[in-house]
Amino acid sequence: MPGHWVGRSGRYDWRAGYWQAQRPGYRYVPDRWVQSPRGWVMRPGYWAR
């Protein structure tokens, strides 16, 4: 899992990545920034079939 920046209390902290075994029959969709009516928000990564 890749690392990423996390916004907290007006500053950003780095959250380190880590290793995770591949899940057979799934693909990993990484974290991503998406624009919403309330501004930019981080959508967490997930395993998709």
MODELLER restraints for C-alpha pairs under 7 A, 6 or more apart:
rsr = mdl.restraints
at = mdl.atoms
rsr.add(forms.Gaussian(group=physical.xy_distance, feature=features.Distance(at['CA:1:A'], at['CA:17:A']), mean=5.23, stdev=0.5))
rsr.add(forms.Gaussian(group=physical.xy_distance, feature=features.Distance(at['CA:1:A'], at['CA:18:A']), mean=5.18, stdev=0.5))
rsr.add(forms.Gaussian(group=physical.xy_distance, feature=features.Distance(at['CA:1:A'], at['CA:19:A']), mean=5.81, stdev=0.5))
rsr.add(forms.Gaussian(group=physical.xy_distance, feature=features.Distance(at['CA:1:A'], at['CA:20:A']), mean=6.51, stdev=0.5))
rsr.add(forms.Gaussian(group=physical.xy_distance, feature=features.Distance(at['CA:2:A'], at['CA:17:A']), mean=4.44, stdev=0.5))
rsr.add(forms.Gaussian(group=physical.xy_distance, feature=features.Distance(at['CA:2:A'], at['CA:18:A']), mean=6.68, stdev=0.5))
rsr.add(forms.Gaussian(group=physical.xy_distance, feature=features.Distance(at['CA:3:A'], at['CA:15:A']), mean=5.51, stdev=0.5))
rsr.add(forms.Gaussian(group=physical.xy_distance, feature=features.Distance(at['CA:3:A'], at['CA:16:A']), mean=4.45, stdev=0.5))
rsr.add(forms.Gaussian(group=physical.xy_distance, feature=features.Distance(at['CA:3:A'], at['CA:17:A']), mean=3.75, stdev=0.5))
rsr.add(forms.Gaussian(group=physical.xy_distance, feature=features.Distance(at['CA:4:A'], at['CA:14:A']), mean=5.90, stdev=0.5))
rsr.add(forms.Gaussian(group=physical.xy_distance, feature=features.Distance(at['CA:4:A'], at['CA:15:A']), mean=5.43, stdev=0.5))
rsr.add(forms.Gaussian(group=physical.xy_distance, feature=features.Distance(at['CA:4:A'], at['CA:16:A']), mean=6.76, stdev=0.5))
rsr.add(forms.Gaussian(group=physical.xy_distance, feature=features.Distance(at['CA:5:A'], at['CA:12:A']), mean=6.06, stdev=0.5))
rsr.add(forms.Gaussian(group=physical.xy_distance, feature=features.Distance(at['CA:5:A'], at['CA:13:A']), mean=5.58, stdev=0.5))
rsr.add(forms.Gaussian(group=physical.xy_distance, feature=features.Distance(at['CA:5:A'], at['CA:14:A']), mean=4.55, stdev=0.5))
rsr.add(forms.Gaussian(group=physical.xy_distance, feature=features.Distance(at['CA:5:A'], at['CA:15:A']), mean=5.95, stdev=0.5))
rsr.add(forms.Gaussian(group=physical.xy_distance, feature=features.Distance(at['CA:6:A'], at['CA:12:A']), mean=5.36, stdev=0.5))
rsr.add(forms.Gaussian(group=physical.xy_distance, feature=features.Distance(at['CA:6:A'], at['CA:13:A']), mean=5.28, stdev=0.5))
rsr.add(forms.Gaussian(group=physical.xy_distance, feature=features.Distance(at['CA:6:A'], at['CA:14:A']), mean=6.23, stdev=0.5))
rsr.add(forms.Gaussian(group=physical.xy_distance, feature=features.Distance(at['CA:6:A'], at['CA:15:A']), mean=6.71, stdev=0.5))
rsr.add(forms.Gaussian(group=physical.xy_distance, feature=features.Distance(at['CA:7:A'], at['CA:13:A']), mean=6.46, stdev=0.5))
rsr.add(forms.Gaussian(group=physical.xy_distance, feature=features.Distance(at['CA:25:A'], at['CA:49:A']), mean=6.08, stdev=0.5))
rsr.add(forms.Gaussian(group=physical.xy_distance, feature=features.Distance(at['CA:26:A'], at['CA:47:A']), mean=5.99, stdev=0.5))
rsr.add(forms.Gaussian(group=physical.xy_distance, feature=features.Distance(at['CA:26:A'], at['CA:48:A']), mean=5.30, stdev=0.5))
rsr.add(forms.Gaussian(group=physical.xy_distance, feature=features.Distance(at['CA:26:A'], at['CA:49:A']), mean=4.40, stdev=0.5))
rsr.add(forms.Gaussian(group=physical.xy_distance, feature=features.Distance(at['CA:27:A'], at['CA:47:A']), mean=5.66, stdev=0.5))
rsr.add(forms.Gaussian(group=physical.xy_distance, feature=features.Distance(at['CA:27:A'], at['CA:48:A']), mean=5.41, stdev=0.5))
rsr.add(forms.Gaussian(group=physical.xy_distance, feature=features.Distance(at['CA:27:A'], at['CA:49:A']), mean=6.35, stdev=0.5))
rsr.add(forms.Gaussian(group=physical.xy_distance, feature=features.Distance(at['CA:28:A'], at['CA:46:A']), mean=5.87, stdev=0.5))
rsr.add(forms.Gaussian(group=physical.xy_distance, feature=features.Distance(at['CA:28:A'], at['CA:47:A']), mean=4.59, stdev=0.5))
rsr.add(forms.Gaussian(group=physical.xy_distance, feature=features.Distance(at['CA:28:A'], at['CA:48:A']), mean=6.25, stdev=0.5))
rsr.add(forms.Gaussian(group=physical.xy_distance, feature=features.Distance(at['CA:29:A'], at['CA:45:A']), mean=5.36, stdev=0.5))
rsr.add(forms.Gaussian(group=physical.xy_distance, feature=features.Distance(at['CA:29:A'], at['CA:46:A']), mean=5.39, stdev=0.5))
rsr.add(forms.Gaussian(group=physical.xy_distance, feature=features.Distance(at['CA:29:A'], at['CA:47:A']), mean=6.13, stdev=0.5))
rsr.add(forms.Gaussian(group=physical.xy_distance, feature=features.Distance(at['CA:29:A'], at['CA:48:A']), mean=6.86, stdev=0.5))
rsr.add(forms.Gaussian(group=physical.xy_distance, feature=features.Distance(at['CA:30:A'], at['CA:45:A']), mean=4.27, stdev=0.5))
rsr.add(forms.Gaussian(group=physical.xy_distance, feature=features.Distance(at['CA:30:A'], at['CA:46:A']), mean=6.68, stdev=0.5))
rsr.add(forms.Gaussian(group=physical.xy_distance, feature=features.Distance(at['CA:31:A'], at['CA:42:A']), mean=6.91, stdev=0.5))
rsr.add(forms.Gaussian(group=physical.xy_distance, feature=features.Distance(at['CA:31:A'], at['CA:43:A']), mean=5.63, stdev=0.5))
rsr.add(forms.Gaussian(group=physical.xy_distance, feature=features.Distance(at['CA:31:A'], at['CA:44:A']), mean=4.50, stdev=0.5))
rsr.add(forms.Gaussian(group=physical.xy_distance, feature=features.Distance(at['CA:31:A'], at['CA:45:A']), mean=4.11, stdev=0.5))
rsr.add(forms.Gaussian(group=physical.xy_distance, feature=features.Distance(at['CA:32:A'], at['CA:42:A']), mean=5.73, stdev=0.5))
rsr.add(forms.Gaussian(group=physical.xy_distance, feature=features.Distance(at['CA:32:A'], at['CA:43:A']), mean=5.37, stdev=0.5))
rsr.add(forms.Gaussian(group=physical.xy_distance, feature=features.Distance(at['CA:32:A'], at['CA:44:A']), mean=6.72, stdev=0.5))
rsr.add(forms.Gaussian(group=physical.xy_distance, feature=features.Distance(at['CA:33:A'], at['CA:40:A']), mean=6.38, stdev=0.5))
rsr.add(forms.Gaussian(group=physical.xy_distance, feature=features.Distance(at['CA:33:A'], at['CA:41:A']), mean=5.60, stdev=0.5))
rsr.add(forms.Gaussian(group=physical.xy_distance, feature=features.Distance(at['CA:33:A'], at['CA:42:A']), mean=4.53, stdev=0.5))
rsr.add(forms.Gaussian(group=physical.xy_distance, feature=features.Distance(at['CA:33:A'], at['CA:43:A']), mean=6.09, stdev=0.5))
rsr.add(forms.Gaussian(group=physical.xy_distance, feature=features.Distance(at['CA:34:A'], at['CA:40:A']), mean=5.60, stdev=0.5))
rsr.add(forms.Gaussian(group=physical.xy_distance, feature=features.Distance(at['CA:34:A'], at['CA:41:A']), mean=5.59, stdev=0.5))
rsr.add(forms.Gaussian(group=physical.xy_distance, feature=features.Distance(at['CA:34:A'], at['CA:42:A']), mean=6.42, stdev=0.5))
rsr.add(forms.Gaussian(group=physical.xy_distance, feature=features.Distance(at['CA:34:A'], at['CA:43:A']), mean=6.98, stdev=0.5))
rsr.add(forms.Gaussian(group=physical.xy_distance, feature=features.Distance(at['CA:35:A'], at['CA:41:A']), mean=6.36, stdev=0.5))
